[in-house]
Amino acid sequence: MAIDQGLTTSFKQQILLGQHDLTTDTLKLALYTGLADLNYATTVYNTTNEVVAAGYTAGGIVLTGVTVSTQGLVAYVNFNPVSWNAALTSRGALIYNASKANKSVAVINFGADKTSTTTFVITPPADTATTAIIRLP
């Protein structure tokens, strides 16, 4: 299995069809183990190989502080850091739109298993057109 980072193809199409409003819809981030198969073809959130740990709830966590910005020719999205008070190991994540039948948005690959013994934190990259996880050139 593999976790390939990027926007999902279905999300790109759905954006062009006006199916998502990222500032009003509920976006969630779910964590996955290294056995997950997540990539550009992932269309919806699923629980296969999602992290299981005390302090982590299936389905992940709601993203807060979601903003949509532009810089030059790029539109991009940023959100606040998310955290779980849990000891867990995760290899990657899926951002999905819970308001739109759990449709996928983006896959994140951490590059290696990341482990916490108390609190697991994901801090998004800087709020810029060249570093944001979700960006459309």
C-alpha positions in Angstrom: 0.0 0.0 0.0 1.1 3.6 -0.4 0.1 7.1 0.6 0.7 9.5 -2.3 0.3 13.2 -1.4 -1.7 15.7 -3.4 -5.2 16.9 -4.2 -7.5 14.2 -5.2 -8.7 14.2 -8.8 -12.4 14.0 -7.8 -11.9 17.1 -5.7 -10.4 19.0 -8.6 -13.4 18.2 -10.7 -15.9 18.9 -8.0 -14.4 22.4 -7.4 -14.9 23.2 -11.0 -18.5 22.1 -10.7 -19.0 24.3 -7.6 -19.7 21.4 -5.3 -17.5 22.6 -2.4 -17.5 25.8 -0.3 -14.4 25.3 1.8 -15.2 28.3 4.1 -18.6 27.1 5.1 -18.5 23.3 4.7 -17.1 21.1 7.5 -13.7 19.8 6.6 -12.2 17.0 8.6 -8.7 15.4 8.8 -8.4 11.7 9.5 -5.2 9.9 10.3 -4.0 6.6 8.7 -1.4 4.0 9.2 1.3 3.1 6.7 -0.9 0.3 5.4 -3.4 2.8 4.0 -3.9 3.1 0.2 -4.5 6.8 -0.3 -3.7 8.8 -3.5 -5.2 11.0 -6.2 -7.9 8.4 -6.9 -9.3 8.4 -3.4 -12.8 9.7 -3.7 -14.2 9.5 -0.2 -13.2 9.1 3.5 -13.1 5.5 4.6 -12.0 3.7 7.8 -9.7 1.1 6.1 -6.3 1.4 7.9 -7.4 4.5 9.8 -5.5 4.9 13.1 -7.0 3.2 16.1 -5.9 4.6 19.5 -7.3 5.7 22.8 -8.0 9.4 22.4 -8.4 9.2 18.6 -12.0 9.0 17.2 -12.6 7.4 13.8 -13.3 10.1 11.3 -10.7 12.4 12.6 -11.1 16.0 13.7 -12.8 19.1 12.3 -10.5 21.7 10.7 -11.0 25.2 12.2 -9.9 28.6 11.0 -10.2 27.5 7.3 -9.4 30.4 5.0 -9.2 30.7 1.2 -6.7 33.2 -0.1 -5.0 34.1 -3.4 -1.5 35.1 -4.2 -0.6 35.9 -7.8 -2.1 33.1 -9.9 -2.6 30.7 -7.0 -5.7 30.1 -4.8 -4.9 28.2 -1.6 -6.4 27.1 1.7 -5.1 27.2 5.2 -6.3 26.0 8.6 -5.4 26.0 12.2 -3.2 23.3 13.7 -5.0 20.1 14.9 -4.1 17.9 17.8 -5.2 14.7 19.6 -4.4 13.9 23.2 -3.4 10.5 22.3 -0.4 8.2 22.0 -0.5 7.0 18.4 1.5 6.4 15.2 0.4 7.7 11.9 1.9 7.7 8.4 -0.5 10.1 6.6 -3.9 11.8 6.6 -6.9 12.5 4.5 -8.6 15.9 4.4 -12.3 15.4 3.4 -15.5 17.3 3.2 -17.9 16.0 5.8 -20.7 18.3 4.6 -20.5 16.8 1.1 -20.9 13.0 1.7 -17.3 12.7 3.0 -15.8 13.5 -0.4 -12.0 13.6 -0.4 -10.0 16.8 -0.8 -6.4 16.0 -0.2 -4.0 13.3 0.9 -1.0 14.1 3.2 2.0 11.8 3.4 4.1 12.5 6.5 7.2 10.9 4.8 7.6 8.4 7.6 5.6 7.0 10.6 5.2 9.8 13.1 4.6 8.7 16.7 3.5 10.6 19.8 3.4 9.4 23.4 1.1 12.1 24.7 -0.2 14.6 22.1 -0.2 14.2 18.3 -0.1 17.6 16.5 -0.3 18.6 12.9 0.7 22.1 12.1 0.0 23.2 8.5 2.8 24.8 6.5 3.0 28.6 6.2 -0.1 30.3 4.9 1.4 31.0 1.4 0.7 30.1 -2.2 3.8 28.0 -2.4 3.5 26.0 0.8 -0.2 25.5 1.5 -1.3 21.8 1.4 -4.4 22.7 -0.6 -3.6 25.0 -3.6 -4.7 25.4 -7.1 -2.2 27.1 -9.5 
